[in-house]
């Protein structure tokens, strides 16, 4: 009897705590005004299913183009899903030598090319002294190096049980960052963090903290998941769309006939601008696209703006804040009532110092899953009084699900969102809600210098 009473009391306390967490937030605090704690985005680069130009990539998104098509990287005829948002025609010529290219996985190729593009956009050359001052922080996902892992499986199961040299090298935990360091991409301490693949924006929050603390200059991630091991795993979970006859229309978020997501791939990196007086960071990765952006701390807003002008690189946006949480509801599905995701959105807005009424644009997670799409809609309705008045779209409908790198790609789309002349609320948010109720939200805004 005593045990039953204690369990009932514990359940009551849990319900009260959840109700408090998901209740309307108190008045949002003032937005960060300390120039030493503001994080801005000053440059971008992209390698994606839509090409390697940021402008072209975003124009394709605006046009509603589809990046999905039949898989031709391997024989997918034995899988229930035979299409993906696969990067095609990718070339590392001029970036990676032939010997290295033979040993590298697609994920590593994307990452190395991306880093070079990021450094070029920031005005830094490989091997410069600035690259040795702080660590390169590579934040990847569990599917990083999936191609090498697939090769190891093929070697062991179908080729006499002998493991090739490059396959053995790829199994080393620090294989990727060491390869990067050998090519001049960051020679400091390398911190590799393998996380769950879905709370993608959590890496962005971590990156911002590292920038403010002065502990990182270069950060990023990579994803090359279009491989038999990954495709078969998601197919077994019945998470992928089966519309093999019409890949371009397979990803259909919020549609009544949705049947799963489309697999994608890519990577993104960020590098410091030249003559940085603050700490700079890099981050981002996206399976369907390979985004590179330069995220850096603002030591002084005026100096930052002046440096950007010298490079011809204006400050594109500012990262205001974010939040991450877990529903603790189910191993795969989110809370059906959306309360966990709603709480995460509220906390992100509180962290950013903005009110829900200030939000003008939402880049939704919207993967085309039956449970996830519905839960996200319910969450948005709980946070925003009139969600129909907020611009909202689903990037995954065009580029597929970027898995561990999706947050980076969608964050790019969020701050590239072009405001109309009548828009007076420049706040954008990007949602990332994954399997098991892992939630993360990032808040961006147009950069406004502090008056001196």
WOBELNOR-V51332 format. One record per residue. SS is DSSP state (@ for helix, = for strand, . for the rest). BURIAL is 1 if it has 16 or more other C-alpha atoms within 10 Angstrom, else 0. D_CENTER is the distance of its C-alpha to the mean C-alpha in whole Angstrom. Layout:
# WOBELNOR-V51332
{{SS & BURIAL & D_CENTER} {SS & BURIAL & D_CENTER}}
This chain:
# WOBELNOR-V51332
{{. & 0 & 49} {@ & 0 & 48} {@ & 0 & 45} {@ & 0 & 44} {@ & 0 & 45} {@ & 0 & 42} {@ & 0 & 40} {@ & 0 & 40} {@ & 0 & 40} {@ & 0 & 37} {@ & 0 & 35} {@ & 0 & 37} {@ & 0 & 35} {@ & 0 & 32} {@ & 0 & 32} {@ & 0 & 33} {@ & 0 & 30} {@ & 0 & 28} {@ & 0 & 30} {@ & 0 & 29} {@ & 1 & 26} {@ & 1 & 25} {. & 0 & 28} {. & 0 & 28} {. & 1 & 27} {. & 0 & 29} {. & 0 & 29} {. & 1 & 26} {. & 0 & 27} {. & 0 & 27} {. & 0 & 24} {. & 0 & 24} {. & 0 & 26} {. & 0 & 27} {. & 0 & 26} {. & 1 & 25} {. & 1 & 22} {. & 1 & 20} {= & 1 & 17} {= & 1 & 17} {= & 1 & 15} {= & 1 & 17} {= & 1 & 16} {= & 1 & 14} {= & 1 & 14} {= & 1 & 13} {= & 1 & 14} {= & 1 & 13} {. & 1 & 15} {. & 1 & 17} {= & 1 & 18} {. & 1 & 17} {. & 0 & 18} {@ & 1 & 16} {@ & 0 & 19} {@ & 0 & 19} {@ & 1 & 16} {@ & 1 & 16} {@ & 0 & 20} {@ & 1 & 19} {@ & 1 & 17} {@ & 0 & 19} {. & 0 & 22} {. & 0 & 20} {. & 0 & 20} {. & 1 & 19} {. & 1 & 18} {. & 1 & 19} {= & 1 & 22} {= & 1 & 24} {. & 1 & 23} {. & 0 & 25} {. & 0 & 24} {. & 0 & 26} {. & 0 & 28} {. & 1 & 27} {. & 0 & 30} {. & 0 & 30} {. & 0 & 27} {. & 1 & 27} {. & 1 & 24} {. & 1 & 25} {= & 1 & 22} {= & 1 & 18} {= & 1 & 16} {. & 1 & 17} {. & 1 & 17} {. & 0 & 20} {. & 0 & 23} {. & 0 & 20} {. & 0 & 23} {. & 0 & 23} {. & 0 & 26} {. & 0 & 27} {. & 1 & 24} {. & 1 & 25} {. & 0 & 28} {@ & 0 & 30} {@ & 0 & 30} {@ & 0 & 27} {@ & 0 & 25} {@ & 0 & 28} {@ & 1 & 26} {. & 1 & 23} {. & 1 & 20} {@ & 1 & 18} {@ & 1 & 15} {@ & 1 & 17} {@ & 1 & 18} {@ & 1 & 15} {@ & 1 & 14} {@ & 1 & 17} {@ & 1 & 18} {@ & 1 & 15} {@ & 1 & 16} {@ & 1 & 19} {@ & 1 & 18} {@ & 1 & 16} {@ & 1 & 19} {@ & 1 & 22} {@ & 1 & 20} {@ & 1 & 20} {. & 0 & 24} {. & 1 & 24} {. & 1 & 26} {. & 0 & 25} {. & 0 & 27} {. & 0 & 28} {@ & 0 & 29} {@ & 1 & 26} {@ & 1 & 24} {@ & 1 & 26} {. & 0 & 26} {. & 1 & 23} {= & 1 & 21} {= & 1 & 18} {= & 1 & 15} {= & 1 & 13} {= & 1 & 10} {= & 1 & 10} {= & 1 & 10} {. & 1 & 14} {. & 1 & 14} {. & 1 & 14} {. & 1 & 17} {@ & 1 & 18} {@ & 1 & 20} {@ & 1 & 22} {@ & 1 & 22} {@ & 0 & 24} {@ & 1 & 26} {@ & 1 & 27} {@ & 1 & 28} {@ & 0 & 30} {@ & 1 & 32} {@ & 0 & 33} {@ & 0 & 34} {@ & 0 & 35} {. & 0 & 36} {. & 0 & 39} {. & 0 & 37} {. & 0 & 36} {. & 1 & 33} {. & 0 & 32} {@ & 0 & 31} {@ & 0 & 28} {@ & 1 & 27} {@ & 0 & 29} {@ & 0 & 27} {@ & 1 & 23} {. & 0 & 24} {. & 0 & 24} {. & 0 & 22} {. & 0 & 21} {@ & 0 & 22} {@ & 1 & 19} {@ & 1 & 19} {@ & 1 & 23} {@ & 0 & 22} {@ & 1 & 20} {@ & 1 & 23} {@ & 0 & 26} {. & 1 & 24} {. & 1 & 24} {. & 1 & 21} {. & 1 & 21} {. & 1 & 24} {. & 1 & 24} {. & 0 & 23} {. & 1 & 20} {= & 0 & 18} {= & 1 & 16} {= & 0 & 14} {= & 1 & 14} {= & 1 & 12} {. & 1 & 12} {. & 1 & 10} {. & 1 & 9} {. & 1 & 8} {. & 1 & 5} {@ & 1 & 6} {@ & 1 & 9} {@ & 1 & 8} {@ & 1 & 8} {@ & 1 & 11} {@ & 0 & 12} {@ & 1 & 12} {@ & 1 & 14} {@ & 1 & 16} {@ & 1 & 17} {@ & 1 & 17} {@ & 1 & 20} {@ & 0 & 22} {. & 0 & 22} {. & 1 & 21} {= & 1 & 18} {= & 1 & 18} {= & 1 & 16} {= & 1 & 12} {= & 1 & 10} {= & 1 & 8} {= & 1 & 10} {= & 1 & 10} {. & 1 & 13} {. & 1 & 14} {. & 1 & 17} {. & 1 & 20} {@ & 1 & 23} {@ & 1 & 22} {@ & 1 & 18} {@ & 1 & 20} {@ & 1 & 23} {@ & 0 & 21} {@ & 1 & 19} {@ & 1 & 22} {@ & 0 & 24} {. & 0 & 22} {. & 1 & 23} {. & 1 & 19} {= & 1 & 20} {. & 1 & 21} {. & 1 & 25} {. & 1 & 26} {. & 1 & 27} {. & 0 & 29} {. & 0 & 27} {@ & 1 & 23} {@ & 1 & 22} {@ & 1 & 23} {. & 1 & 22} {. & 1 & 18} {. & 1 & 20} {. & 1 & 18} {. & 1 & 21} {. & 0 & 24} {. & 0 & 27} {. & 0 & 27} {. & 1 & 23} {. & 1 & 23} {. & 1 & 20} {= & 1 & 16} {. & 1 & 16} {= & 1 & 14} {= & 1 & 12} {. & 1 & 11} {= & 1 & 10} {= & 1 & 9} {= & 1 & 9} {= & 1 & 11} {= & 1 & 12} {. & 1 & 16} {. & 1 & 19} {. & 1 & 21} {. & 1 & 25} {. & 0 & 27} {. & 1 & 25} {. & 0 & 27} {. & 1 & 24} {. & 1 & 21} {= & 1 & 18} {= & 1 & 15} {= & 1 & 12} {= & 1 & 9} {. & 1 & 6} {. & 1 & 5} {= & 1 & 5} {. & 1 & 8} {. & 1 & 10} {= & 1 & 10} {= & 1 & 10} {= & 1 & 9} {= & 1 & 11} {= & 1 & 12} {= & 1 & 14} {= & 1 & 14} {= & 1 & 17} {= & 1 & 20} {. & 1 & 22} {. & 1 & 26} {. & 1 & 28} {@ & 1 & 26} {@ & 0 & 29} {@ & 0 & 29} {@ & 1 & 25} {@ & 1 & 26} {@ & 0 & 29} {@ & 1 & 27} {@ & 1 & 24} {@ & 0 & 28} {@ & 0 & 29} {@ & 0 & 26} {. & 0 & 26} {. & 1 & 22} {. & 1 & 22} {. & 1 & 20} {. & 1 & 18} {= & 1 & 16} {= & 1 & 16} {= & 1 & 14} {= & 1 & 16} {= & 1 & 15} {= & 1 & 13} {= & 1 & 14} {= & 1 & 13} {= & 1 & 16} {= & 1 & 17} {. & 1 & 20} {. & 0 & 22} {. & 0 & 24} {. & 0 & 23} {. & 0 & 22} {. & 0 & 20} {. & 1 & 20} {. & 1 & 19} {. & 1 & 22} {. & 1 & 24} {. & 0 & 25} {. & 1 & 22} {@ & 1 & 23} {@ & 1 & 20} {@ & 1 & 17} {@ & 1 & 20} {@ & 1 & 20} {@ & 1 & 17} {@ & 1 & 17} {@ & 1 & 20} {@ & 1 & 19} {@ & 1 & 16} {@ & 1 & 19} {@ & 1 & 21} {@ & 1 & 19} {@ & 1 & 19} {. & 1 & 22} {. & 1 & 22} {. & 1 & 24} {@ & 1 & 23} {@ & 0 & 25} {@ & 0 & 24} {= & 1 & 20} {= & 1 & 21} {= & 1 & 18} {= & 1 & 15} {= & 1 & 12} {. & 1 & 13} {. & 1 & 11} {. & 1 & 14} {. & 1 & 14} {. & 1 & 18} {. & 1 & 19} {@ & 1 & 22} {@ & 0 & 21} {@ & 1 & 18} {@ & 1 & 18} {@ & 1 & 22} {@ & 1 & 20} {@ & 1 & 18} {@ & 1 & 21} {@ & 1 & 23} {@ & 1 & 21} {@ & 1 & 20} {@ & 0 & 24} {@ & 1 & 25} {@ & 1 & 23} {. & 1 & 24} {. & 0 & 28} {. & 0 & 27} {@ & 1 & 24} {@ & 0 & 26} {@ & 0 & 26} {. & 0 & 22} {= & 0 & 20} {= & 1 & 18} {= & 0 & 16} {. & 1 & 14} {. & 1 & 12} {@ & 1 & 12} {@ & 1 & 16} {@ & 1 & 16} {@ & 1 & 13} {. & 1 & 13} {= & 1 & 10} {. & 1 & 8} {@ & 1 & 8} {@ & 1 & 6} {@ & 1 & 4} {@ & 1 & 4} {@ & 1 & 2} {@ & 1 & 3} {@ & 1 & 5} {@ & 1 & 7} {@ & 1 & 7} {@ & 1 & 9} {@ & 1 & 11} {@ & 1 & 12} {@ & 1 & 13} {@ & 1 & 15} {. & 1 & 16} {. & 0 & 20} {. & 0 & 22} {. & 0 & 26} {. & 0 & 29} {. & 0 & 30} {. & 0 & 26} {. & 0 & 27} {. & 0 & 24} {. & 1 & 21} {= & 1 & 19} {= & 1 & 15} {= & 1 & 13} {= & 1 & 10} {= & 1 & 10} {= & 1 & 8} {= & 1 & 11} {= & 1 & 12} {@ & 1 & 15} {@ & 1 & 18} {@ & 1 & 17} {= & 1 & 14} {= & 1 & 13} {= & 1 & 10} {= & 1 & 11} {= & 1 & 10} {= & 1 & 13} {= & 1 & 14} {= & 1 & 17} {. & 1 & 20} {. & 1 & 21} {. & 0 & 25} {. & 0 & 27} {. & 0 & 29} {. & 0 & 32} {. & 0 & 34}}
